[in-house]
Amino acid sequence: MNLMQKFLDRFSLYDLIIIALLAALGIATKSIIVPLAHIITGPFFIPSGAVAGGFYMMWLVLGFGITGRRGTMTLIGLVQAILVIATGIVGSHGVISLLTYTMPGILADLGLFLIGHRVCCLPCSFLAGLLCNITGTIMVNLVYFRLPLIPLVLSLSIAALSGGLGGMLAFKILEQIRTFQNRDQNVSSNQ
């Protein structure tokens, strides 16, 4: 428990609020986007999360970009898992949700750690989203679908593209947030 406390002590209250808000936004958007994506993916036997995941995994990447703290994507995934278990909303895999929701954050955090980036540029944001969505697609495939090789490769390819685009979208949103912050600082210093 002491190790977990040391890990959490690295995050400010502001960071934890951002993590909680983005986790909730991810779950809220997932429940809207996945059914819509299923209309397109259902006939092709592709899990709808592979396509829609880019949008709801975007929140993990955005969270890390805002806080700048390693482990943010893992925490967002963990909070999402707790939310779906506690509320029983669509997307809950029961207690397995702790694994299926947290692993994308773990792998993306690890990937960015290995390359020494922190959602600081478009390529690393693309990679973070890609890692999140591929990992999520693999986890759901292991738990539920167990797709044959060809549909699995197709599903993972779509997940990679969708996740990467979601990571890029997160980076573009982050650029806008930083632009507004800089503008506010300039206005405050001129007064």
C-alpha positions, 0 to 999 in steps of 0.5 A: 500500500505504501508503494501506491501512496508514493505513486499517488503522491506525485499527483497534485489535487489538480492532476487528480481532478483532471484524471477523474474528469477525463475518465468520466468523459471517456466513459460517457463518450464510449456509451454514445460512440460504440453503438453508432460504430457498431452499425458500421462494423457489425456486418464485418464482424469487427468489434465496434471498439476498434473503430470507436476506440480512437475517440474514447482512448483520446481522453487518456492521451489528453490527460497525460498531455495536461498533467505531464505526469507519467502514470496518468493514462494508467490512472485514467484507465483504472478510474474508468474500470472502477466507474464501469464496475460500480455503475454497471454501464455498457462496456463493463466486463465485470471484475475483468474490467480492471484489466481491460480498461487499465492495460491500455493506459499501462502500455501507452504510459510504458511506450512513451516512457521508453521513447522519452516523450510526454504527449509533447509532439504529434508523433508521440501522441499518435503512438500513445493513442495507437498503443491504447486502442490496440491494447484495448482491442487485444484485451477485449478480443482475449476476453470476449471475441476470440476472432480468427486471424484475418478478422483479428488482423483487420480489427487491429489495423483499424484499431491502430489507425483509429487510436492514432488519429484519436491521439492526434486529436488529443494533441490538437486539443492540447495545443488549443488549451496551451494557446488559451493558457498563454493568452490568459497569462499574457493578458494577466501580465499586461494588466 
